[in-house]
Amino acid sequence: MSGDPHAVETHSLTRKFGDFVAVDRVDFYIPSGEIFGLLGPNGAGKTTTIRMLCGLLMPTGGSATVLGYDVARQPEEIKRRIGYMSQKFSLYGDLTPGENLTFYAAIYAVPRAQRAARVTELIDMAGLGDHRKTPARNLSGAWRQRLALACAIVHQPPMLFLDEPTAGVDPVSRREFWDLIYRMAGQGISVLATTHYMDEAEYCNTIGMMYAGELIALASPDTLRERLPGSLAQVDCDQPGRAERVLAGMPGVLETSVHGAQLHVSLAAPELQDQVAAALAQAGIAVRRVEGIQPSLEDVFLYMVQQRQASAAGTPGD
């Protein structure tokens, strides 16, 4: 089993709940020691995919292996060899971080003689030294996430599954959490993380973008950005929603999407920026600035979704 070059491999992996297809023929693989991100909105099929790979949910079609073991035929072998951090806080609130870690070390059959040293090592790794005697229920969300991660790797698994690991955590704590993930990947641990935070996907070697149960894109972050056609412009104006409607159908405008108070416009050529500004001004929209920008993964994801919807509707994409 250890000779398998891929930590995870799926082939047309499918899960149905009655007539509802939650995961639809998903194909990807994760090389050993890499960080793979499943990116998509809630309901895209990310959690169902990760639960199948962890041996917690049986596929209804296709196949998958984790560390060389078949998810349908050998789920118990997989469970013993992976770390899994679910969306829900799964620790014991009455226990301190050290007590939680000691409990999970026993559950995962860490040799008794090694447990104390392993618990101390993980407390230090997670930066929980000042909270060692604090009941888990009294920890902040960020510290609970760190503790949950430490518990997931107490048995030193070669494969780690993280399901929305930083949901509800502030941006600084999210960055610090991902620094921990990076360090583990540097030690050879393979990681699959699901997230709906587009910025977190930048930490991954490879990203699989999921939408409505399908894998609509699969590549590195840089490669995905290169797939966005034309050039991207950011429009700073006083009515971005109305501006989007004005630009719809304008020659040379490929896609538009509102990002907060800004409007992102995909153009066939960068010189069309002046025409965009002129069209909006003629419509009575005050334009403060139109400038070319590098596409974000959110831009790419929205474009991929629009292409899929156009294909499903039977209309040609750009």
C-alpha positions in Angstrom: 0.0 0.0 0.0 2.8 2.4 0.8 4.1 2.3 -2.7 1.0 4.1 -4.1 2.3 7.5 -5.5 -1.0 9.2 -4.7 -2.3 9.8 -1.3 -5.9 10.1 -2.7 -7.3 9.1 -6.1 -10.9 9.2 -7.3 -12.5 7.9 -10.4 -16.0 9.1 -11.3 -16.8 9.3 -7.5 -20.5 9.7 -7.1 -23.0 10.0 -4.2 -26.7 10.1 -4.5 -29.3 10.7 -1.8 -32.5 9.3 -3.5 -32.8 11.3 -6.7 -30.5 14.0 -5.6 -26.9 13.8 -6.9 -24.7 15.4 -4.2 -21.4 14.4 -5.9 -21.4 13.8 -9.6 -18.6 11.7 -11.1 -15.7 13.5 -9.5 -12.1 12.8 -10.7 -8.9 14.0 -9.0 -5.8 12.8 -7.3 -3.5 14.2 -4.6 0.2 13.5 -4.8 1.8 12.5 -1.4 2.9 15.6 0.6 0.7 18.1 -1.3 -2.1 20.4 -0.1 -5.3 20.0 -2.2 -8.2 22.4 -1.8 -11.8 21.7 -2.6 -13.3 25.1 -3.1 -16.9 26.0 -3.5 -20.0 27.4 -1.8 -22.0 25.6 0.8 -24.0 22.8 -0.8 -21.5 22.3 -3.6 -20.7 18.7 -2.5 -17.4 19.3 -0.7 -18.4 17.7 2.7 -20.0 14.7 1.0 -16.8 14.1 -1.0 -14.6 14.3 2.1 -16.9 12.0 4.1 -16.7 9.4 1.4 -12.9 9.6 1.3 -12.8 9.3 5.1 -14.8 6.1 5.0 -17.8 7.6 6.7 -20.1 7.5 3.7 -20.3 4.9 1.0 -20.1 6.0 -2.7 -23.1 5.1 -4.8 -20.9 5.1 -8.0 -17.3 5.3 -9.1 -14.3 4.5 -6.8 -11.7 6.1 -4.7 -8.5 5.1 -2.8 -6.9 6.8 0.2 -3.3 5.8 1.0 -3.9 2.9 -1.4 -7.0 1.6 0.4 -10.4 1.4 -1.3 -13.0 3.6 0.4 -15.8 1.1 -0.2 -14.0 -2.1 0.7 -11.5 -1.0 3.3 -12.9 2.0 5.2 -11.6 0.9 8.6 -8.1 0.7 7.3 -8.4 4.3 6.1 -9.9 5.5 9.4 -6.9 4.2 11.3 -4.4 6.0 9.0 -6.0 9.5 8.6 -6.6 12.6 10.6 -10.1 14.2 10.2 -11.2 17.6 11.4 -14.9 18.1 10.8 -16.9 21.4 10.5 -18.4 20.9 14.0 -16.5 21.4 17.2 -15.9 17.7 18.2 -13.9 18.1 21.4 -15.0 17.7 25.0 -15.8 21.1 26.5 -15.2 20.0 30.1 -11.7 18.8 29.3 -8.6 20.9 29.0 -6.5 20.9 25.8 -4.1 18.5 27.5 -6.9 16.2 28.6 -8.5 16.2 25.2 -5.2 15.3 23.5 -4.5 12.6 26.0 -8.0 11.1 25.4 -7.6 11.1 21.6 -4.1 9.7 21.9 -5.6 6.7 23.7 -8.4 6.4 21.2 -5.9 6.4 18.3 -3.8 3.8 20.2 -0.7 6.0 20.6 1.6 3.9 22.9 1.1 4.8 26.5 4.8 5.5 27.0 4.8 8.1 24.2 1.5 9.9 25.0 2.8 12.6 27.5 5.6 13.6 25.2 3.3 13.7 22.2 0.7 15.8 24.0 3.4 18.3 25.1 4.7 18.4 21.5 1.3 19.2 20.1 0.5 21.8 22.8 3.7 23.6 21.8 2.9 23.2 18.0 -0.5 24.7 18.4 0.7 27.5 20.8 -1.7 26.4 23.5 0.8 26.6 26.3 -0.9 29.5 28.0 -4.3 27.7 27.7 -3.2 24.2 28.8 -5.5 24.2 31.8 -8.4 26.1 30.3 -11.6 24.0 29.6 -12.0 23.7 25.9 -15.5 25.3 26.0 -13.9 28.5 27.3 -11.4 28.8 24.4 -12.0 31.2 21.6 -13.0 29.8 18.2 -9.4 30.2 16.9 -7.9 28.3 19.8 -10.5 25.6 19.6 -9.6 25.1 15.9 -6.0 24.8 16.8 -6.8 22.2 19.4 -9.1 20.3 17.0 -6.2 20.2 14.5 -3.8 18.9 17.2 -6.2 16.2 18.2 -6.6 15.1 14.5 -2.9 14.5 14.1 -2.1 13.1 17.6 -1.4 9.7 16.0 0.9 11.2 13.3 -1.3 10.3 10.3 0.2 10.6 6.8 -3.1 12.0 5.4 -5.1 14.8 6.9 -8.7 15.8 5.9 -9.9 19.3 7.0 -13.6 20.1 6.4 -14.1 23.9 6.5 -11.4 24.1 9.2 -11.5 27.9 9.6 -15.2 28.6 9.3 -16.1 31.5 11.6 -12.5 32.4 12.5 -11.1 35.9 11.9 -8.7 36.5 9.0 -5.5 36.7 11.1 -6.2 33.5 12.9 -7.1 31.8 9.6 -3.6 32.8 8.2 -1.9 31.5 11.4 -3.9 28.2 11.1 -2.7 27.8 7.5 0.8 28.4 8.6 0.4 25.3 10.8 -0.9 23.3 7.8 2.1 24.5 5.7 4.5 23.2 8.3 2.8 19.8 8.4 2.9 19.5 4.6 6.6 20.3 4.8 6.9 17.3 7.0 5.4 15.1 4.3 1.7 15.0 5.4 -0.8 15.1 2.6 -3.7 17.4 3.1 -7.2 17.8 1.6 -9.0 20.9 2.9 -12.5 22.1 1.9 -13.2 25.8 2.1 -15.5 28.5 0.7 -13.0 31.2 1.5 -11.4 32.0 -1.9 -8.3 33.5 -0.4 -7.5 30.3 1.5 -7.2 28.4 -1.8 -4.0 30.4 -2.5 -2.3 28.1 0.1 -3.0 25.0 -1.9 -0.8 23.3 -4.5 -3.9 22.3 -6.5 -7.5 23.5 -6.3 -10.6 21.6 -7.3 -13.5 24.0 -7.8 -16.9 22.4 -7.0 -20.3 23.6 -7.9 -23.6 21.7 -7.7 -21.8 18.4 -7.1 -19.5 18.7 -10.0 -15.8 19.5 -10.3 -15.8 22.4 -12.7 -12.1 23.2 -12.6 -8.9 21.5 -11.4 -5.5 23.1 -11.5 -3.0 25.2 -9.6 -4.1 28.7 -8.5 -1.8 30.3 -11.1 -3.1 28.1 -13.9 -6.7 28.7 -13.0 -6.1 32.5 -13.2 -4.5 32.1 -16.6 -7.7 30.5 -17.9 -9.8 33.6 -17.4 -10.2 35.0 -20.9 -9.4 38.5 -22.0 -8.3 41.1 -19.4 -9.9 42.1 -16.2 -10.8 45.6 -15.2 -12.1 46.9 -11.8 -14.7 49.7 -12.0 -15.1 52.0 -9.0 -18.4 53.7 -9.4 -21.4 54.9 -7.4 -23.9 52.3 -8.7 -22.1 49.0 -9.3 -25.3 47.0 -9.6 -26.8 49.3 -12.2 -23.4 49.5 -13.9 -23.4 45.7 -14.3 -26.8 45.9 -16.1 -25.6 48.7 -18.3 -22.6 46.8 -19.5 -24.4 43.5 -20.1 -24.4 42.8 -23.8 -21.9 45.6 -24.6 -19.5 44.5 -27.4 -16.2 43.3 -25.9 -17.6 42.7 -22.4 -17.3 39.0 -21.6 -18.4 38.8 -18.0 -19.4 41.1 -15.2 -19.6 40.5 -11.4 -20.1 42.8 -8.4 -17.4 42.5 -5.7 -18.5 44.5 -2.7 -18.5 48.1 -3.8 -16.5 47.4 -7.0 -17.5 46.0 -10.3 -15.2 43.5 -12.1 -15.5 43.4 -15.9 -13.8 40.9 -18.1 -13.0 42.5 -21.4 -11.9 41.1 -24.8 -9.1 43.7 -24.8 -7.7 46.1 -22.2 -8.2 49.2 -24.5 -11.9 48.7 -24.0 -11.6 50.3 -20.6 -12.2 53.8 -22.0 -15.4 52.6 -23.7 -16.6 51.1 -20.5 -16.1 54.4 -18.7 -17.8 56.3 -21.4 -20.8 54.0 -21.5 -21.3 54.3 -17.8 -21.0 58.0 -17.8 -23.5 58.3 -20.6 -25.9 56.3 -18.4 -25.5 58.8 -15.6 -23.3 56.6 -13.4 -20.4 58.5 -11.7 -17.2 56.6 -12.5 -14.3 57.3 -10.2 -11.8 54.9 -11.8 -11.4 52.0 -14.3 -8.2 50.1 -14.0 -6.8 46.8 -15.1 -6.2 44.2 -12.3 -5.0 40.7 -11.8 -7.9 38.2 -11.6 -8.6 36.6 -8.2 -9.7 33.0 -7.7 -13.2 34.4 -7.0 -13.2 36.0 -10.5 -12.1 32.6 -11.9 -14.8 30.7 -9.9 -17.6 33.0 -11.0 -16.5 32.7 -14.6 -16.4 28.9 -14.4 -19.9 28.9 -12.8 -21.3 31.1 -15.5 -19.8 28.9 -18.2 -21.3 25.8 -16.6 -24.7 27.5 -16.2 -24.6 28.6 -19.9 -23.7 25.0 -20.9 -26.5 23.5 -18.9 -29.0 26.0 -20.4 -27.8 25.0 -23.9 -26.4 28.5 -24.7 -22.8 28.9 -26.0 -20.2 30.2 -23.5 -17.8 32.9 -24.4 
